[in-house]
């Protein structure tokens, strides 16, 4: 039997080929994951029905992000539980930057202390950027027999009283209505909805008597003569409506100050470079001339912030509303 020694050259060539194949297999996932962000569609989740302030900001910024990234940015409305359903959905999403929350004052700053929702913003979400801050507008149907805050309060003291809408229990509009009720000793009943859109629809249909939506959501209807704006909810008058008094002026209530802000959040654990990329892209989008004009026309203030500045802002807002919840004694079941 002829047993010849193995050829060392053949073995070395074979070993080299196997090593190349193994390296290619090992590097394939790495190459796929190394694609620059974003490589596919981004979903921007809003916790309320279409037609509200958050939806307005989400669609404005989302369109610019789509242009910036050359990738689709889809706005998805997941209403319910004053924004909590959307916030929890995003908190449980993959932390890869492809599912982003357009979070607002209720689910981020109010609900954690008001509803004991179990959502810990700093634990479950990653702050990205502030989108805008807007006053609330006290609006009534165009056919309402009152056109000023004192006239509305007089009507509220009648036996029949008034119904006031909100975009949901625990929203700034809910707190604004409840504080107005307490301070004026009015007969007012809260009617919560799943977002500004349905609440505005019922106000237009005369099913409720007044509502505190975000300024951008109300302004088109006011300009069209479909409803009347009696006041704004902030300490100072809005620059876009300087003739409209504040609630504090009309009702004689000191420190009546409610606003609605909207910001962008990613799931906790999203890579810092992805968060930084989104922060820059969002701030750049808000600086574009046509976006600035649309936000300004709607009464929304743009306040550019870094990721760390936005995190500090959220903590300050959360502390403020925890105090408001304690001071008013409003319960979730209201």
VOPAGU-2260 file (C-alpha; in pm, 1 decimal, decimal comma):
REM VOPAGU-2260
SITE   aa  ch    i         X         Y         Z
SITE  UNK   A    0       0,0       0,0       0,0
SITE  UNK   A    1     145,6     330,1    -112,8
SITE  UNK   A    2     105,9     585,0     164,9
SITE  UNK   A    3     235,6     919,9      57,7
SITE  UNK   A    4     292,7    1212,0     295,6
SITE  UNK   A    5      29,7    1487,5     279,2
SITE  UNK   A    6     123,3    1786,4      75,5
SITE  UNK   A    7     188,1    2079,2     316,2
SITE  UNK   A    8     119,8    2333,7      42,6
SITE  UNK   A    9    -229,8    2196,1     -25,3
SITE  UNK   A   10    -309,8    2196,0     343,9
SITE  UNK   A   11    -195,5    2553,2     388,4
SITE  UNK   A   12    -400,6    2669,8      88,4
SITE  UNK   A   13    -709,8    2488,7     217,6
SITE  UNK   A   14    -660,4    2632,3     566,9
SITE  UNK   A   15    -626,6    2980,6     423,2
SITE  UNK   A   16    -948,7    2942,2     222,3
SITE  UNK   A   17   -1139,9    2816,2     524,5
SITE  UNK   A   18   -1009,1    3107,0     729,2
SITE  UNK   A   19   -1129,8    3354,9     464,2
SITE  UNK   A   20   -1475,6    3196,2     454,5
SITE  UNK   A   21   -1501,2    3203,3     833,5
SITE  UNK   A   22   -1393,6    3568,0     841,4
SITE  UNK   A   23   -1651,0    3660,7     576,9
SITE  UNK   A   24   -1927,0    3488,2     773,0
SITE  UNK   A   25   -1820,4    3655,8    1094,9
SITE  UNK   A   26   -1807,7    3999,8     934,7
SITE  UNK   A   27   -2144,5    3979,8     757,5
SITE  UNK   A   28   -2362,2    4084,2    1060,0
SITE  UNK   A   29   -2106,4    4349,8    1151,3
SITE  UNK   A   30   -2122,5    4497,6     804,3
SITE  UNK   A   31   -2502,4    4500,7     816,7
SITE  UNK   A   32   -2508,1    4668,9    1157,5
SITE  UNK   A   33   -2249,2    4924,4    1046,4
SITE  UNK   A   34   -2491,1    5085,6     801,3
SITE  UNK   A   35   -2523,3    5456,0     877,8
SITE  UNK   A   36   -2834,8    5557,5    1073,0
SITE  UNK   A   37   -3106,4    5561,7     955,6
SITE  UNK   A   38   -3114,4    5273,5     711,1
SITE  UNK   A   39   -3494,2    5231,0     702,5
SITE  UNK   A   40   -3829,6    5387,4     792,3
SITE  UNK   A   41   -3861,8    5575,5    1123,3
SITE  UNK   A   42   -4195,3    5559,5    1304,8
SITE  UNK   A   43   -4290,5    5868,3    1504,7
SITE  UNK   A   44   -4558,1    5774,7    1759,3
SITE  UNK   A   45   -4805,0    6035,2    1891,0
SITE  UNK   A   46   -5014,7    5948,5    2197,1
SITE  UNK   A   47   -5331,0    6128,9    2083,8
SITE  UNK   A   48   -5572,3    6136,3    1791,0
SITE  UNK   A   49   -5483,6    6345,8    1483,2
SITE  UNK   A   50   -5556,7    6717,2    1507,8
SITE  UNK   A   51   -5379,9    6808,7    1830,4
SITE  UNK   A   52   -5068,0    7010,9    1905,4
SITE  UNK   A   53   -4839,6    6709,5    1926,4
SITE  UNK   A   54   -4969,4    6576,1    1596,3
SITE  UNK   A   55   -4910,2    6919,6    1437,6
SITE  UNK   A   56   -4547,1    6931,2    1555,5
SITE  UNK   A   57   -4483,4    6564,7    1473,9
SITE  UNK   A   58   -4593,1    6603,7    1113,5
SITE  UNK   A   59   -4401,1    6927,4    1060,8
SITE  UNK   A   60   -4076,5    6789,6    1200,8
SITE  UNK   A   61   -4130,9    6441,0    1060,1
SITE  UNK   A   62   -4149,4    6576,1     704,9
SITE  UNK   A   63   -3818,0    6758,9     750,2
SITE  UNK   A   64   -3652,4    6453,9     905,0
SITE  UNK   A   65   -3762,4    6250,6     604,1
SITE  UNK   A   66   -3592,6    6503,7     374,9
SITE  UNK   A   67   -3281,8    6515,0     594,0
SITE  UNK   A   68   -3236,3    6137,7     620,9
SITE  UNK   A   69   -3378,0    6042,8     277,8
SITE  UNK   A   70   -3587,9    5785,3     458,6
SITE  UNK   A   71   -3964,1    5776,4     524,2
SITE  UNK   A   72   -4078,7    5909,6     861,3
SITE  UNK   A   73   -4426,7    5779,1     938,8
SITE  UNK   A   74   -4647,0    5943,3    1202,8
SITE  UNK   A   75   -4853,5    5687,0    1394,2
SITE  UNK   A   76   -5131,8    5798,9    1630,5
SITE  UNK   A   77   -5185,3    5569,7    1931,3
SITE  UNK   A   78   -5437,3    5749,9    2148,2
SITE  UNK   A   79   -5551,9    5653,8    2495,2
SITE  UNK   A   80   -5478,8    5694,0    2868,3
SITE  UNK   A   81   -5361,3    6054,5    2824,4
SITE  UNK   A   82   -5067,9    5950,1    2608,8
SITE  UNK   A   83   -4959,9    5660,0    2829,8
SITE  UNK   A   84   -5040,2    5387,5    2575,6
SITE  UNK   A   85   -4804,7    5542,0    2319,8
SITE  UNK   A   86   -4532,6    5608,7    2577,1
SITE  UNK   A   87   -4538,0    5249,7    2701,9
SITE  UNK   A   88   -4538,0    5120,0    2344,3
SITE  UNK   A   89   -4224,0    5315,6    2258,9
SITE  UNK   A   90   -4057,3    5227,5    2590,9
SITE  UNK   A   91   -4088,8    4858,6    2497,3
SITE  UNK   A   92   -3972,1    4905,0    2136,8
SITE  UNK   A   93   -3626,6    4803,0    2016,4
SITE  UNK   A   94   -3372,6    5069,3    2121,2
SITE  UNK   A   95   -3244,0    5126,3    1771,1
SITE  UNK   A   96   -3374,6    5472,7    1683,8
SITE  UNK   A   97   -3649,8    5353,9    1451,2
SITE  UNK   A   98   -3942,1    5398,8    1692,5
SITE  UNK   A   99   -3960,0    5750,0    1841,0
SITE  UNK   A  100   -4217,7    5903,6    2074,8
SITE  UNK   A  101   -4355,0    6254,7    2031,8
SITE  UNK   A  102   -4418,5    6289,9    2404,0
SITE  UNK   A  103   -4614,5    6572,3    2564,0
SITE  UNK   A  104   -4666,1    6724,0    2906,4
SITE  UNK   A  105   -4933,5    6473,3    3024,3
SITE  UNK   A  106   -4762,0    6140,0    2971,6
SITE  UNK   A  107   -4412,8    6269,8    3048,7
SITE  UNK   A  108   -4450,1    6525,8    3330,4
SITE  UNK   A  109   -4798,1    6469,3    3479,5
SITE  UNK   A  110   -4900,5    6103,9    3461,5
SITE  UNK   A  111   -4608,2    5956,8    3657,8
SITE  UNK   A  112   -4723,5    6137,7    3974,1
SITE  UNK   A  113   -5093,3    6174,0    3888,6
SITE  UNK   A  114   -5187,2    5828,2    3764,3
SITE  UNK   A  115   -4906,1    5626,5    3922,6
SITE  UNK   A  116   -4867,5    5489,1    3571,8
SITE  UNK   A  117   -4553,7    5286,6    3633,4
SITE  UNK   A  118   -4374,2    5474,8    3356,5
SITE  UNK   A  119   -4043,2    5617,0    3476,3
SITE  UNK   A  120   -3937,6    5853,6    3200,4
SITE  UNK   A  121   -3568,2    5861,0    3288,4
SITE  UNK   A  122   -3559,2    5482,8    3330,8
SITE  UNK   A  123   -3776,3    5379,4    3035,8
SITE  UNK   A  124   -3715,4    5650,7    2776,5
SITE  UNK   A  125   -3420,3    5847,5    2641,8
SITE  UNK   A  126   -3483,9    6223,1    2606,2
SITE  UNK   A  127   -3386,5    6343,4    2257,9
SITE  UNK   A  128   -3503,2    6701,1    2187,8
SITE  UNK   A  129   -3769,2    6959,5    2272,8
SITE  UNK   A  130   -4008,4    7023,9    1985,9
SITE  UNK   A  131   -4203,5    7329,7    2101,3
SITE  UNK   A  132   -4389,4    7500,6    2385,5
SITE  UNK   A  133   -4737,9    7645,8    2338,0
SITE  UNK   A  134   -4997,0    7820,4    2552,7
SITE  UNK   A  135   -5343,0    7672,5    2589,5
SITE  UNK   A  136   -5635,8    7863,4    2441,8
SITE  UNK   A  137   -5966,8    7895,3    2625,4
SITE  UNK   A  138   -6215,1    7843,4    2340,4
SITE  UNK   A  139   -6594,9    7823,8    2324,2
SITE  UNK   A  140   -6847,2    7751,1    2044,8
SITE  UNK   A  141   -6915,4    8043,8    1811,1
SITE  UNK   A  142   -7279,2    8041,3    1923,9
SITE  UNK   A  143   -7193,7    8062,8    2294,8
SITE  UNK   A  144   -7374,8    8352,4    2469,0
SITE  UNK   A  145   -7050,3    8456,3    2641,4
SITE  UNK   A  146   -6750,9    8623,3    2477,2
SITE  UNK   A  147   -6530,0    8705,0    2776,2
SITE  UNK   A  148   -6394,4    8511,5    3073,7
SITE  UNK   A  149   -6615,0    8703,0    3325,7
SITE  UNK   A  150   -6924,1    8621,7    3115,6
SITE  UNK   A  151   -6823,9    8253,7    3099,9
SITE  UNK   A  152   -6776,5    8241,6    3477,4
SITE  UNK   A  153   -7116,5    8400,3    3528,9
SITE  UNK   A  154   -7273,5    8128,0    3311,2
SITE  UNK   A  155   -7081,3    7864,1    3508,0
SITE  UNK   A  156   -7243,2    7978,1    3831,8
SITE  UNK   A  157   -7593,0    7907,8    3696,4
SITE  UNK   A  158   -7775,7    7593,2    3816,1
SITE  UNK   A  159   -7717,9    7427,4    3479,9
SITE  UNK   A  160   -7345,6    7493,7    3488,3
SITE  UNK   A  161   -7100,3    7422,3    3206,2
SITE  UNK   A  162   -6928,5    7117,6    3057,3
SITE  UNK   A  163   -6559,5    7151,5    2977,0
SITE  UNK   A  164   -6365,5    6918,5    2751,4
SITE  UNK   A  165   -6008,9    6798,0    2775,7
SITE  UNK   A  166   -5781,8    6586,1    2556,9
SITE  UNK   A  167   -5776,9    6335,7    2841,5
SITE  UNK   A  168   -5767,4    6304,8    3219,5
SITE  UNK   A  169   -5445,9    6450,2    3359,4
SITE  UNK   A  170   -5369,1    6673,2    3062,0
SITE  UNK   A  171   -5277,9    7041,8    3109,1
SITE  UNK   A  172   -5622,2    7134,8    2972,7
SITE  UNK   A  173   -5784,4    6919,8    3241,6
SITE  UNK   A  174   -5582,9    7089,5    3515,9
SITE  UNK   A  175   -5656,3    7433,6    3368,9
SITE  UNK   A  176   -6030,8    7365,0    3374,0
SITE  UNK   A  177   -6024,3    7222,4    3724,9
SITE  UNK   A  178   -5823,7    7515,6    3862,3
SITE  UNK   A  179   -6063,3    7759,8    3694,5
SITE  UNK   A  180   -6352,9    7571,2    3854,2
SITE  UNK   A  181   -6199,4    7577,2    4203,0
SITE  UNK   A  182   -6083,6    7939,1    4185,8
SITE  UNK   A  183   -6414,2    8072,2    4050,4
SITE  UNK   A  184   -6645,6    7843,0    4251,7
SITE  UNK   A  185   -6815,6    7757,3    3923,8
SITE  UNK   A  186   -7044,6    7466,6    3842,9
SITE  UNK   A  187   -6823,7    7293,6    3585,1
SITE  UNK   A  188   -6810,5    6927,4    3484,4
SITE  UNK   A  189   -6509,9    6766,2    3318,1
SITE  UNK   A  190   -6558,8    6562,4    2998,6
SITE  UNK   A  191   -6236,5    6381,8    2891,8
SITE  UNK   A  192   -6163,1    6275,9    2532,4
SITE  UNK   A  193   -5891,2    6073,5    2361,6
SITE  UNK   A  194   -5710,4    6369,6    2211,2
SITE  UNK   A  195   -5764,4    6726,1    2096,2
SITE  UNK   A  196   -5929,3    6628,2    1767,8
SITE  UNK   A  197   -6237,3    6459,3    1919,9
SITE  UNK   A  198   -6264,3    6728,6    2189,1
SITE  UNK   A  199   -6257,1    7006,0    1929,7
SITE  UNK   A  200   -6516,6    6821,1    1721,9
SITE  UNK   A  201   -6757,7    6808,1    2015,9
SITE  UNK   A  202   -6695,4    7173,7    2096,9
SITE  UNK   A  203   -6779,4    7262,1    1736,2
SITE  UNK   A  204   -7093,6    7051,6    1769,7
SITE  UNK   A  205   -7197,4    7235,8    2088,7
SITE  UNK   A  206   -7178,7    6916,2    2295,5
SITE  UNK   A  207   -6943,1    7084,4    2546,9
SITE  UNK   A  208   -6919,0    7447,8    2653,5
SITE  UNK   A  209   -6547,6    7524,9    2668,7
SITE  UNK   A  210   -6207,7    7367,2    2622,7
SITE  UNK   A  211   -5836,8    7444,0    2677,2
SITE  UNK   A  212   -5661,5    7295,5    2370,6
SITE  UNK   A  213   -5308,5    7381,4    2264,4
SITE  UNK   A  214   -5296,1    7710,5    2076,2
SITE  UNK   A  215   -5193,5    7553,1    1738,5
SITE  UNK   A  216   -5488,9    7311,6    1744,3
SITE  UNK   A  217   -5741,3    7589,5    1814,5
SITE  UNK   A  218   -5611,1    7870,6    1594,7
SITE  UNK   A  219   -5740,5    7749,3    1253,9
SITE  UNK   A  220   -6095,0    7719,0    1391,5
SITE  UNK   A  221   -6075,4    8060,7    1555,1
SITE  UNK   A  222   -5947,6    8221,5    1233,8
SITE  UNK   A  223   -6227,7    8051,8    1038,5
SITE  UNK   A  224   -6486,9    8195,0    1278,4
SITE  UNK   A  225   -6596,2    7848,4    1394,3
SITE  UNK   A  226   -6519,4    7914,7    1761,2
SITE  UNK   A  227   -6427,0    8203,7    1989,9
SITE  UNK   A  228   -6103,2    8239,5    2184,6
SITE  UNK   A  229   -6164,1    8406,5    2519,6
SITE  UNK   A  230   -5818,0    8385,9    2674,2
SITE  UNK   A  231   -5478,7    8214,2    2685,1
SITE  UNK   A  232   -5367,2    8004,3    2979,9
SITE  UNK   A  233   -5015,8    8139,2    3035,7
SITE  UNK   A  234   -4894,2    8418,8    3262,7
SITE  UNK   A  235   -4832,2    8645,5    2963,7
SITE  UNK   A  236   -5028,8    8710,4    2646,6
SITE  UNK   A  237   -4929,1    8521,4    2334,2
SITE  UNK   A  238   -4715,5    8716,7    2088,7
SITE  UNK   A  239   -4931,8    8593,9    1800,5
SITE  UNK   A  240   -5253,8    8706,8    1971,7
SITE  UNK   A  241   -5161,0    9014,2    2179,0
SITE  UNK   A  242   -5523,3    9131,4    2200,3
SITE  UNK   A  243   -5637,5    8809,8    2370,3
SITE  UNK   A  244   -5620,3    8842,7    2751,6
SITE  UNK   A  245   -5483,3    8579,0    2985,3
SITE  UNK   A  246   -5714,8    8374,2    3205,7
SITE  UNK   A  247   -5548,3    8538,3    3503,6
SITE  UNK   A  248   -5648,9    8881,5    3377,1
SITE  UNK   A  249   -6007,7    8782,2    3302,8
SITE  UNK   A  250   -6071,3    8572,0    3612,0
SITE  UNK   A  251   -5851,9    8755,3    3857,7
SITE  UNK   A  252   -5655,6    8436,8    3933,3
SITE  UNK   A  253   -5288,3    8487,8    4018,3
SITE  UNK   A  254   -5027,3    8246,7    3885,0
SITE  UNK   A  255   -5268,5    8077,4    3644,2
SITE  UNK   A  256   -5007,4    7930,2    3410,4
SITE  UNK   A  257   -5051,8    7620,0    3195,3
SITE  UNK   A  258   -4873,2    7535,1    2874,6
SITE  UNK   A  259   -4833,0    7230,0    2656,8
SITE  UNK   A  260   -4493,8    7120,3    2530,9
SITE  UNK   A  261   -4395,3    6843,8    2295,7
SITE  UNK   A  262   -4062,3    6662,1    2280,8
SITE  UNK   A  263   -3899,1    6362,8    2118,4
SITE  UNK   A  264   -3799,7    6045,8    2304,8
SITE  UNK   A  265   -3637,4    5715,5    2211,2
SITE  UNK   A  266   -3651,0    5385,8    2402,0
SITE  UNK   A  267   -3401,4    5364,4    2688,5
SITE  UNK   A  268   -3078,3    5206,3    2570,3
SITE  UNK   A  269   -3081,5    5369,0    2227,2
SITE  UNK   A  270   -2715,3    5430,0    2130,8
SITE  UNK   A  271   -2590,1    5774,4    2229,5
SITE  UNK   A  272   -2469,6    5848,6    1878,0
SITE  UNK   A  273   -2818,2    5778,6    1740,2
SITE  UNK   A  274   -2976,1    6004,4    2005,5
SITE  UNK   A  275   -2720,8    6276,2    1924,7
SITE  UNK   A  276   -2792,5    6241,2    1553,0
SITE  UNK   A  277   -3167,4    6276,2    1613,8
SITE  UNK   A  278   -3116,3    6575,5    1845,4
SITE  UNK   A  279   -2916,0    6760,0    1580,9
SITE  UNK   A  280   -3156,3    6667,9    1300,1
SITE  UNK   A  281   -3462,5    6782,6    1499,5
SITE  UNK   A  282   -3301,1    7110,4    1607,2
SITE  UNK   A  283   -3190,0    7171,1    1247,0
SITE  UNK   A  284   -3544,2    7102,5    1123,6
SITE  UNK   A  285   -3692,0    7348,8    1373,1
SITE  UNK   A  286   -3445,4    7613,2    1253,1
SITE  UNK   A  287   -3565,7    7592,7     891,2
SITE  UNK   A  288   -3737,5    7918,4     793,4
SITE  UNK   A  289   -4071,3    7771,3     681,7
SITE  UNK   A  290   -4096,0    7551,3     992,8
SITE  UNK   A  291   -4016,4    7845,4    1220,3
SITE  UNK   A  292   -4286,9    8051,2    1047,8
SITE  UNK   A  293   -4548,9    7777,1    1076,6
SITE  UNK   A  294   -4466,2    7722,8    1442,9
SITE  UNK   A  295   -4473,1    8097,0    1509,6
SITE  UNK   A  296   -4802,5    8141,0    1323,5
SITE  UNK   A  297   -4948,0    7864,6    1539,5
SITE  UNK   A  298   -4827,0    8032,1    1859,0
SITE  UNK   A  299   -4562,6    7768,8    1935,3
SITE  UNK   A  300   -4226,7    7876,4    2078,2
SITE  UNK   A  301   -3916,6    7689,8    1959,8
SITE  UNK   A  302   -3656,1    7639,3    2233,3
SITE  UNK   A  303   -3351,8    7449,9    2099,6
SITE  UNK   A  304   -3194,0    7225,3    2365,0
SITE  UNK   A  305   -2914,0    6973,7    2386,1
SITE  UNK   A  306   -2996,8    6622,7    2507,8
SITE  UNK   A  307   -2876,9    6707,0    2861,3
SITE  UNK   A  308   -3066,2    7038,7    2869,4
SITE  UNK   A  309   -3384,5    6861,6    2763,0
SITE  UNK   A  310   -3339,5    6602,5    3039,1
SITE  UNK   A  311   -3308,1    6884,8    3295,7
SITE  UNK   A  312   -3619,9    7052,4    3151,5
SITE  UNK   A  313   -3820,8    6730,9    3192,4
SITE  UNK   A  314   -3716,9    6694,7    3556,6
SITE  UNK   A  315   -3819,5    7054,7    3632,3
SITE  UNK   A  316   -4159,0    7007,3    3463,5
SITE  UNK   A  317   -4220,3    6679,6    3645,9
SITE  UNK   A  318   -4142,6    6842,1    3980,5
SITE  UNK   A  319   -4378,1    7131,7    3900,2
SITE  UNK   A  320   -4674,4    6909,1    3815,6
SITE  UNK   A  321   -4615,5    6685,4    4115,8
SITE  UNK   A  322   -4667,4    6999,2    4323,8
SITE  UNK   A  323   -4979,8    7096,7    4121,7
SITE  UNK   A  324   -5129,9    6748,9    4168,4
SITE  UNK   A  325   -5072,8    6770,9    4542,3
SITE  UNK   A  326   -5201,8    7128,5    4570,2
SITE  UNK   A  327   -5524,6    7077,0    4371,3
SITE  UNK   A  328   -5612,4    6736,9    4511,7
SITE  UNK   A  329   -5749,4    6627,9    4172,4
SITE  UNK   A  330   -5797,0    6251,8    4151,4
SITE  UNK   A  331   -5757,6    6035,8    3838,4
SITE  UNK   A  332   -6119,5    5919,8    3851,0
SITE  UNK   A  333   -6233,9    6278,0    3785,0
